[in-house]
Amino acid sequence: MIKSVIKDALTYTVPAVLTRGIAILLLPIYTRIADLGELGALDLFLAFGNLVALTVALEIHQAVARFIPELSDTKLKIAYSSTGLIFTFIMYLLFGVISYNYFHEFNLLITGNPIYADPFKLLIIYFVLYGVFIYSQNQLRFEGEGARYGTVSIVHAVLNLLSAYVLGFVYDLGLLGIIYSMIFSILASLSLTLFFSRHSFGFVFRFGLLKALLKFSIPLVPSSILVFISLYMDRFMLSEMIGLQSVGLYGVAIRLSMAASLVMYGFQMAITPLIYKHYNDPETPDNLSVIFKYFVVFSMLFFVVYSLSTRELLILFATPEFLIVSKIIPVLFVSFLLSNMYIFMPGIAIRKKTYLFFFVNLVAALINIVLNYLLIPHFGMFGAAIATVLSSFSAFLCYAYLSQKLYFVNHNWFQYSLILIFSITLVVTYFVIGSYFEYIETLLLRVALIIILIGAMFYINLITRNELLIFKRGAIKIMNR
């Protein structure tokens, strides 16, 4: 299982690095063709789009992901997949019709400003296409088509980048140019995805299978809404308490902190199908323990290196007015890591006790709302970031506790807590004393801090030299196949 995870993680991570890298390259375009208010409105619209993605199709793709890996009958797999796809298409079509008829009301609810009604009307088309795209692209992942999944992701990112540049700079369409580029790139990517997965679908729709899928997925919807609140309430509360411009600034910090997804992406794409397939194997818990340890090592290294480079990243990918968010990015980075680490705690999903997701996410959402309400008035965007990371941490603790009760995996929590605290301490140290040094001296300081982190990992035996060599040889062998 470990070799499969490494192989699949590399398969998914390489295109993820390219696509997320291209997504970051969109920042210089966005920050130069749209003002802070427009960027804030776009961020709120996309947050709303994520809520749509979590609710409209009733999370049916998660049910398909849970059922398909255990099936050996090809025709039954096609029936499940096709039923889910047709249901998804119908639900998004209904959403599109309703929201198009009430786009003024939706816009006022989201932004509170009538001037953004026309951009929202265009985004309705994007939301519908995106919902079907996500379902069909996930189908490639469920069936182990990592290369095709990656190809689609890269095509989507490249088309988005090129079309945003042309429509933004050449035709000077501003915010509308960004939205047109999003629609064009998602339409082309959806077409490619459906072509790649054409043998996975057919004109099959079975109400019996739909009932089974929805029985699994519907309990996930309230939980997903609570996840949405935990992840996106900060932006809506910033808009209400401070204004859309603060959301524009905060949105750039979020986009750069989403580099954390580069750490998660390969693991997330690879590990979930394998867990569902092999959870009954006696060696799986031990394998999960090892995989999670490697994840902690890699994620903490990446977190420290990335956090020490935030000012350079903002200078490179944004404009000087965005430097104010440099200290927010590391906080949001940790939040993204924590909010996605539930994949390593699979007990709830394995035992199909999906109702527990609701209670975990309810706790996280309540903590997020209360902390945002208390911290934003005093600390602004930094307060919103702190509220988000603390709510994500609370959710992860709950997931870990419940998962261990349902499907025990032997983790060394003391080591992991120690290296997390130590990594955060190194980053805080740099931000506190780094301003007293010249630029060349800060480079030396950063190198020293990274070396100290690596030394600490070896000192507490989080990673050993033999493990490093074994992992290196295994990765090279897999990549050379």
C-alpha positions, -999 to 999 in steps of 0.1 A, spaced: 0 0 0 28 24 8 44 20 -26 10 25 -42 5 57 -22 39 70 -31 34 62 -68 -1 77 -69 10 107 -48 38 115 -72 14 110 -102 -10 135 -87 15 159 -72 35 167 -103 5 181 -122 -7 197 -90 25 216 -87 21 228 -123 -15 237 -119 -11 254 -86 19 272 -99 0 285 -128 -28 295 -105 -3 316 -85 8 332 -118 -28 344 -122 -23 367 -92 -2 393 -110 -29 394 -136 -58 396 -112 -42 422 -90 -34 445 -120 -66 443 -139 -91 444 -110 -93 467 -80 -95 455 -44 -133 459 -43 -137 437 -74 -112 411 -61 -132 411 -28 -165 406 -47 -149 378 -68 -137 361 -36 -171 362 -21 -187 349 -53 -162 320 -55 -169 312 -18 -206 311 -27 -197 288 -56 -180 264 -32 -212 263 -11 -231 255 -43 -206 227 -50 -211 213 -16 -249 213 -16 -266 213 -50 -257 177 -60 -260 165 -24 -224 154 -23 -232 124 -44 -197 122 -58 -185 112 -23 -210 83 -23 -197 72 -58 -162 73 -44 -172 51 -15 -191 25 -35 -170 21 -67 -137 8 -53 -154 -23 -38 -172 -33 -71 -158 -58 -95 -188 -58 -119 -180 -33 -147 -216 -28 -157 -226 -20 -122 -197 5 -119 -210 22 -150 -245 22 -136 -234 39 -104 -212 64 -121 -239 73 -148 -267 76 -122 -245 100 -102 -236 120 -133 -271 124 -146 -284 134 -111 -256 159 -108 -264 175 -142 -301 178 -134 -295 194 -100 -271 219 -114 -294 227 -143 -322 235 -118 -298 256 -97 -288 275 -129 -324 283 -138 -334 294 -103 -303 315 -96 -305 332 -131 -340 344 -124 -329 358 -91 -294 369 -98 -300 405 -85 -311 392 -51 -283 367 -49 -257 393 -56 -271 417 -30 -271 388 -5 -235 380 -12 -218 414 -18 -244 440 -7 -235 460 -38 -257 461 -69 -229 469 -93 -217 433 -92 -250 418 -104 -238 413 -140 -206 396 -130 -226 372 -108 -250 364 -136 -220 353 -157 -206 333 -128 -238 312 -127 -228 296 -159 -194 289 -144 -209 273 -113 -230 249 -134 -201 238 -156 -178 235 -126 -202 212 -107 -204 187 -136 -166 191 -142 -157 182 -106 -179 151 -107 -165 138 -140 -129 146 -131 -132 128 -98 -144 98 -118 -109 96 -134 -94 95 -99 -118 68 -86 -107 46 -115 -70 52 -110 -65 74 -141 -40 97 -124 -23 107 -156 -55 118 -173 -67 135 -142 -34 155 -141 -36 163 -178 -71 178 -174 -59 198 -144 -30 212 -164 -51 220 -194 -76 238 -173 -49 259 -155 -31 268 -187 -62 278 -206 -73 299 -176 -40 317 -174 -37 324 -212 -73 336 -216 -72 357 -184 -41 374 -198 -56 381 -232 -90 392 -219 -75 412 -190 -46 429 -206 -52 428 -244 -89 435 -243 -89 453 -209 -121 437 -197 -112 438 -160 -133 416 -137 -155 405 -166 -123 393 -184 -115 371 -154 -149 356 -154 -150 350 -191 -116 332 -189 -130 310 -161 -160 300 -182 -139 293 -213 -113 272 -194 -138 251 -174 -159 244 -206 -129 232 -225 -117 211 -195 -151 196 -190 -152 185 -226 -118 169 -223 -128 151 -190 -159 137 -205 -139 124 -234 -113 107 -212 -141 91 -190 -164 82 -219 -161 45 -211 -171 51 -175 -205 65 -183 -236 54 -203 -272 63 -207 -281 45 -174 -301 58 -146 -314 36 -118 -335 49 -90 -325 21 -68 -288 30 -71 -296 67 -67 -314 58 -34 -283 39 -21 -260 68 -32 -281 95 -16 -285 75 16 -248 77 20 -243 112 8 -272 133 21 -260 131 58 -228 146 45 -245 178 32 -252 195 66 -216 186 76 -203 201 44 -222 233 50 -206 235 84 -172 230 67 -180 258 44 -188 280 74 -155 271 90 -135 278 59 -153 309 44 -171 327 72 -140 348 78 -144 364 44 -181 372 48 -175 386 83 -145 407 70 -167 421 43 -194 430 68 -171 444 95 -144 460 75 -154 461 38 -148 444 4 -113 458 1 -102 438 31 -116 407 15 -96 415 -16 -64 417 4 -73 386 24 -81 367 -7 -46 372 -21 -32 358 12 -55 328 9 -45 321 -27 -8 321 -17 -14 301 14 -32 275 -7 3 263 -16 -4 241 14 -26 221 -10 6 212 -29 15 192 2 -19 177 6 -29 171 -30 -9 141 -39 -16 124 -6 -53 133 -8 -58 121 -43 -39 88 -37 -48 77 -2 -86 79 -1 -93 53 -28 -66 30 -14 -80 32 21 -115 22 10 -100 -7 -10 -76 -20 16 -90 -10 50 -97 -47 59 -61 -57 53 -43 -63 86 -12 -43 75 -32 -11 65 -32 6 99 6 3 102 10 16 66 -12 45 74 9 54 104 41 54 83 24 74 55 12 100 80 46 103 95 62 111 61 34 136 55 42 154 87 79 156 79 73 169 44 45 193 53 65 209 82 96 214 60 74 230 33 56 251 58 87 267 72 105 272 38 73 287 23 65 309 53 100 324 53 95 335 17 61 353 19 74 388 13 93 378 -19 62 359 -31 40 390 -26 65 412 -44 67 387 -72 30 379 -76 12 410 -64 17 447 -59 32 465 -29 -1 472 -13 -5 435 -6 27 432 16 5 439 46 -7 403 45 28 386 46 24 376 82 -11 362 76 0 337 50 17 312 74 -13 312 96 -36 304 68 -11 278 55 -14 258 87 -52 262 86 -53 246 51 -31 217 63 -53 210 93 -86 213 75 -75 186 50 -57 163 73 -89 144 81 -80 121 51 -55 104 75 -83 98 100 -106 76 80 -124 58 108 -157 76 104 -160 70 66 -148 34 69 -175 26 94 -200 47 75 -209 67 106 -212 99 85 -235 116 110 -204 122 131 -191 145 105 -220 168 113 -211 171 150 -174 176 144 -180 204 118 -207 220 140 -181 224 168 -156 239 143 -182 262 127 -193 276 161 -157 282 172 -150 299 139 -180 322 141 -174 332 177 -137 338 173 -142 358 141 -168 380 159 -144 385 188 -111 389 169 -118 408 137 -129 441 154 -95 441 173 -70 424 149 -87 427 115 -75 402 89 -50 386 113 -78 380 137 -98 363 109 -68 341 101 -63 331 138 -100 322 141 -98 300 110 -67 281 121 -81 275 156 -114 262 142 -95 239 118 -73 226 147 -104 219 168 -120 199 139 -88 179 134 -87 170 171 -123 157 169 -116 138 137 -85 122 152 -102 112 184 -133 97 168 -113 80 140 -90 63 166 -121 49 183 -135 35 151 -103 25 133 -72 26 155 -39 36 139 -8 39 161 4 75 157 32 91 177 12 122 186 39 136 210 64 138 182 40 154 158 29 180 183 65 187 192 76 193 156 45 214 148 51 237 178 88 239 169 81 248 133 57 275 142 82 289 167 109 291 140 85 310 117 75 334 145 111 339 154 119 349 118 91 375 116 100 390 150 138 394 144 141 393 106 132 430 102 164 440 122 187 424 95 198 434 60 185 413 32 216 391 28 216 385 65 180 374 64 188 348 38 215 334 61 190 334 89 164 315 69 189 289 59 200 285 95 163 281 106 157 254 80 188 235 90 177 237 127 143 222 117 159 193 98 182 187 127 153 187 152 135 161 130 165 138 132 171 145 169 136 134 179 138 104 155 108 117 134 129 107 104 161 86 103 189 85 77 180 50 67 143 60 61 154 89 40 176 66 18 148 40 15 123 66 6 146 82 -20 154 48 -36 117 38 -36 106 71 -52 133 69 -79 124 33 -87 87 41 -90 93 72 -112 116 52 -135 89 25 -142 
